[in-house]
Amino acid sequence: MAEQKTKKKIIPNKNPMPAQDPLERARNFNEVALGYDEETVVAEAQRCLQCKNEPCRQGCPVEVDIPAFIKLVAERDFDGAIKKIKEKNALPAVCGRVCPQENQCEKYCTLAKKYEAVGIGRIERFCADRELQKGVTLPEVAPPTGKKVAVVGSGPAGLTCASDLAKLGHDVTVYEALHVAGGVLMYGIPEFRLPKAVVQAEVENLKKLGVKIEVNSVVGKFTTVDELMENEGYDAIFIGTGAGLPYFMKIPGENACGVYSANEFLTRTNLMKAYQFPDWDTPIKIGKKVAVLGGGNVAMDGARTALRLGAEESWIVYRRSHEELPARKEEVEHAEEEGVKFAFLTSPVEILSNEEGWVTGMKCIKYELGEPDASGRRRPVPIEGSEYIMDVDTVVVAIGQGPNPLVPRTTKGLELTSRGNIVADPETGATSKPGVFAGGDVVTGAATVILAMGAGRTAAKSIHAYLTSK
């Protein structure tokens, strides 16, 4: 009689992620999620069903072989697992922390149809952190091609593009406008979600591949894309300057003192270390009651940061309901645990201030949800006569951001959209200017880290094909 194949036992729930106590972490900037230990990560990896059709892979913008690296973790081959991840992903320690896995790889996990998906991001983070602790093994680099590539912007798109091109043997220089590389990973995402030492460790690994990084280099000011090609001898250029132009509500009183864009609020805190003032030079004024306008990840970051900076109350003011919040479920849960308050179906119509020009409150209006709009979410409809005054003294506007206009406006022959985004072929990253490629938020508008990385990988392949065909 043929031996029957043993059916794998289903373990329905993820292994819990160890985390700081909510009341403690709400007043410090240490990382919230503490990471799996070896036994827990192996147990989580063993939940994977190793499906033949590998559905999880379709949700990964950088095409990581997810079942393969998870299988290696289940077998305790951690060195093999990180090597497999890094065949496709140049920033695994970053992605393991900030990727919205629940909307990408984990969304397609077979287990997710009835149970909780395998904790793919948590497993990836363990592998990356372990390698950073024990020492990184660099991948093989192809012989020099003699081709020079400039990468403008050192965010996730730029770093990924630079890494892939360097491994292919090209001479790559990254130009970064700020004084430290990392882009939004450094200025936008708080320390408690993504420690800056982790980002810089990934940047150092890039340098070891031969990538040169020029900081304090504002392309569009000290030089232009055209000059880099014509005067500096670059054979191709990748533009990954991100979405650094904040949007505002355009309501009365928005210029009052105590109103921040989320970009300024988070950049002061994260990159400029305002939370360590006066040991660091950058101050930040925070009131007792803070309102953060918006419902995305940036809004959650702002509201959680406000508590850590000493606010007595921190509010998310969002014009739709809890169900429509675009932020990651995990970030919303962390915010709730830490004491962030939510004013749903609410939006300000005016920001109030005193004679000195400082915020004293917001005049708000209540909404109800109507029919779905183009985004598929139910459209908020204002309720007549529902206005009221919300008592706040600091306002952070986190309703989105657009492309940084400096590079697009100073590059000849570059086609732009009506919103100022660079027009680039989604299959190749090629722009209307020969030899110039673009990807990430400067093309798509504000999106996720991993989507920007996917665009960087796509462009790197196309740049390599372009250079080798010349």
N, C-alpha and C positions, 0 to 999 in steps of 0.2 A: 504494500500500500504506500502511495506517494506521501512523503512527509508534508504536512500542511504548514504554510507560512504563518508565523506568529504575527497576529495583528498588533500594531503598535498601540499602546495605551495612550489615550488622549488626556492631556493635562489641560483643563479648560482655561486657567487663569495665568497671566504673567507672574513671574516672581516679582514681588514688590521692590521698587527702587528705594534704597535707604536714602533718607533726606534729613536735613537739619529740622529741628523742632520749629513749627511756624512762628511761634511767639519770639523765639530767639533770632531766627534768620531775618525777621521783618525789621530788625534794627542793626544788621550787619551786612557787609557786602561779600561775605564768603559764599562759595558755591553752594547752591541749595541741594541739588542732587549729588549724592556722595559716590555713586558708582557701585557696580557689582563687585563682589570678591570672586575668587576663582571657582569655588564650589557653586555659587549661584549662577555664574555665567554658563558653566557647563550644564547645569540643570535647565536653564532657559534654552540653550542650544538644542538640548535633547528633546524639547517640545516640538521641534521642527519635524514635519512629516516627510521631508525630502520628496516632495511631489514630482512626478515625472515631467509634467508640463511647466514647472517652475513659474507659477503665476506672479510671484513677488517681483520678479526681474523686470516686468513691464512697467513697474511703478518707479524705477530708479533712473533719474535723468542722466546719471553718469555711467550707467550700464554695469554696475558692480555685479559679479557673479555671487549673488546672495546665498543660494543653497550650498555652494562649494565652501565658502568661508565659514558658514555655520556648522557644516559637517566637520570641518577641521577643528573648530572650537569644541564640539561635542566629543571629539577624540583627544582633546587636550593638546592639539598641535597649534599652539597660539602663534608661534613664529610663522608657520605656514599660512595661518588665517590672515595675519596682517599683510603678508606678502601678496596674498590673493586680493585683498581689498585694494591695496595700493597699485595693483595693475591698472585700475580705473579711477581711483579716488586719491587726489593729491592732498586732501585735508580731512582725513578720517576722524581725528580727534575733535575737529570743529563740527563735522556733520553728525557725529554720534550725539552731540549735545543740542544742536539747534535745528536740524532738519525736521520738517513736519511729517515724520514717517507715517503717522496715522492717515495722511491723505495721499501717500505715495506707496512705498513698498508694502507696508503693513496693511494697507487698504485691500490689497489683492491676495493677502495670505489666506490659504484655504481654511485655516482655523477660524479666521475672522467671520466666516459665514454663520457660525453658531457660537463661537467662544471668543476669547481675546486672542488677537494675533500674536505671533512670536515677537518678542521684543528685539527686533532687528537693530534698531538704533542703539539700544543699551549694550548689545553684544559688540557692535562696532566700536563703541566708545571704550569698552574694556580692552579690546585688542590694541587700539591706538594708544591708550594711556599706558598700557604695559610696555609697549615698545618705546615710548618716550622716556619711561623710567629706566629701562635697561640699556638703552642705546639703539639708535636707528641704523638699520642696514640700508644703505643707499642702493637704488636700482641701477641697472646697467645703463650707461649713456652711449649712444651711437657715436662713431667717429665724427669729427667736425665737418660740417658741410661747407663752411666758408660764407654762409648766409647770415645776415644780421636782421634781427627782428626787434622792434620797440613795442613794449606793452604799456599803454597809458592807463594808469589806475591799478592799484594793488589790492583791490577787493577780491572776493571769491572768484569772479570771472577772470580777472587779470592773473591772479596767482595760479589758477588751474591751467590757463592757456600757456603761461610762462613755463610751468613745470613740464607739460607735455612736449613743448617745442624744444626745451633743453634736453630732454631725454632722446629726442630725435637728432640731436647733434647741432642744433642751431645756436648761434651766439645771441643771447636774449638779454635785453636791458629793460627793467621796469621803471617807469617814471611815476612817482607818487607825490602829490601836491602837499600832503601833510608831513609832519616831522618824523612819522613812524609808519611802517608798512602795515597793511591789513585792511584798509578801507573801512567799510561798515562793521566788520568784525571787531575793529578797535574802537570806533567812535559811536556806533549805534547800539550794540548789544551789551547789556550791563555785565559787570564782573561776576555777579551772582548767577548768571546763566552761562557765561562763557569767559572763564578766566583769561586775562590778557597774556599770561605766561604761556598758556597753551597755544594761542595764536602765534606768538613770537617764536615758539619752538618750531612750529610748522614753517614759518618764514625762514628760519635758520636752515632748516633742511633743504629748502629751495635754493638757498645760496650755495649749499654744499654741492648741488647739481651743476653749479657754474653760473647761475642766474645773477646778474648784477642789479642792484636796487638803488636807484637815485631818489632820495627823499628831498623834501623842500623844493621840488621841481614841478612848477605849475605850467604844464603844457597849455598853450594859449596865451601865456604871458612872457616867460623867458624864451620860449621858442614855440613853434607851431608844428602841427603834423606835417604840413608841406615842407617846412624847413628841415625836419628830421629826415625826410626822404631825399630832399634835394641837396642839403648841405652836409648831413651826417652819414649818408650812405646806407640808410636802412633799406632793406629789400622789401619789407612788409611791415605793417603796423596793425596792432589790435587795440581798439578803443573799448575800455571797460570802466568808464568813469562813474557809473552808477546813477542813483537818483538822489542828489543832494540838495534839491531846491524845494523847500517846504511849501505846502499849500496852507492857506488860511481860510477862515470862515467868511471874510469880507462883511463883517457886521460892525455896527458902531461900537467904539471903545476898544477895538482890538489892538490899538497902539499904546494902551495903558501900560505903565510900569507893573511888572509882575505877570505879564503875558509872555510866554515862551513858545517858540516852535519846538516840537519834539526834538528836532535835529539839534538845536542849541542846547536844550535842557540835557539831553543825553550825551552830547559831545563834551560839554563842560564837565559832566559827572564822570564819564567813562574815560575818554582820552586825556582830558586835562586834570583828572583826579580831584575834582572839586570836593568829593566826599572826604578827602584827606586834608582839606584846608584847616589851618594855615600852614601845615607842613608842605603842602603844595600851594602854588601861587594863585590858582584860579578860584575865586569866590563864587558862590551861588546863593541867591536869596530865596528862601523857602518860607512860606507862611504856615499858619496853623491848619488851614483848610485848603486843600488843593483839589482842583477839578481838572481831569484829563479828558479832552474831547476826542472821541473815537472808540472803536471796539476791536482794533486789530492787535497784533503782537506788539507793535510799537507803543500803543496806548497802554497795554498791560505793563510793559517795561517802564513807562513813565510813572504810572500809578504806584508800582512796587518800589521804584526808586525814591519817589517822594516820601514814602513811609520811612525808608532807610536814612533819608536826609533829615528826619525829625518832624515831619508833618504829624499833627494829631489826628487828622482825618484826610483820607485820600479817596477821591470819588472818580469812577468812570462814568462819564455822561455820554449816553449812546442813544441814537434816535430810533433804533429798532429794539427788539426784545432779546432776551438771553439766548433764545434758540438761533437767532441770526448772527450772533457774534462771530466775526471772521477769525479771531485769534485761536491759537491752538488750545484744545481742550485742557491739556496739562497746564498751560500758562494761566488760563482762567481759574482752574482749581487752585493753583498755587496762590494766585492773587486773593481769592476768597478766603483761603486758609490764613493768610497773613493779615486779613482785616480790611482789605480794600472794599469800599462800598460801591454799589451800582445804582445809578439813576437811569433806568431804561425808559424807552419811548419818550425821550426828553432831548431837547436841543436848545442852546442859547440863541437869543435873538439880539442881545446887547450885553456888553461888558461894562459894568458900572465902576466908577472910580471917584476918589476924593479930590479936594482942591489941589493936592500935591501931585495928582496924577497916578496914584497907586490903586490897584484893584481893590474894590470893597464887596463885590458881588456880581452875580450874573442874572439877568432877566431871561427866564427860560419859558419855553412853551411845551406842552405835552402833545404827544402824537398817538394815533391809533394806526394799525396796519391795514392797508388796502390790498389791492390786487398785486401780484408779482410784477416786478419791473424787468428790465433787460438782463439784470444779474441773476434772475430767478428767485430773488428774495422779495418778500412782500414789501410794497412801497409804503414808507411812513407818510401819513396824512395828518397835518396839524389840526388840533382840536381848538376851534374858535373859543376865545374867552378863558383859556386854561393857563394863561401866563402867571408866573409867580417868580419871586426873587429867591435865588439860591445864595446862601451866605458862604462866600469863598474869598480868599485873598491872593491866590495864585492860580493861574490858568495855563495849562499846557495843551497846545493844539496838535493833535496827532491824527489828522484826517487824510494823511497821504503826502507824497512828495513826487516831484517831477525830475526830469533829467537835468543834470548840471549843464548849463548852456555854453560854458566857456569853450570847450573843445569843438563841439559842433559848429558854433558860430565863427570860429577862426580857421576852419578847414575848407578850402575851396573845392567845389564840385561834390559836396556831400549832401545827399538828399535827406530831408527831414520831414517828419510828420507835422501836422498842424499844432501838436503839443510840444514840438521841439525834440522828439525822440529821433534817433538815427534810424533810417530805413535800411534794414539788412535782411538778406535772404535767410529764412529760418533754417534752411537745410545746410547752409554753408557759412553763414555769418558775413558773406561778402557784401560790401556797400556799393554805392554808385561810383566810388572813386577806386580805380584799379590799384591793387596792392594794399588797400585799407579794409580791415574787417572790424566788426563790432559785435558785442554781445552783452547780455545781462540787463540790468535795469535801465541803462541808457537807451536800450532798444525796446524793451517790453514795458517799461514803467516799473514801479516798485513791485518786486516779487520776492521769492525766497532765495536763500543762500544756495541751495542745491540746484535750483533752476539756472542761476547765474553760472554755477560751475559747469553745468551741462552745456551752456552756451560757449563757455571758454574751451571746453573739450572739442566741441563741434568746429569752432573757428581754428583751433590748432591743427586739426586734421586737414582743413581746407587750406590753411597757410602753408602747411608742409607740401601738399599737392601743388599749390601755386608756385612755390619756390623750386621744387624739383622738376617742374615742367619748363622752367625758364631756360 
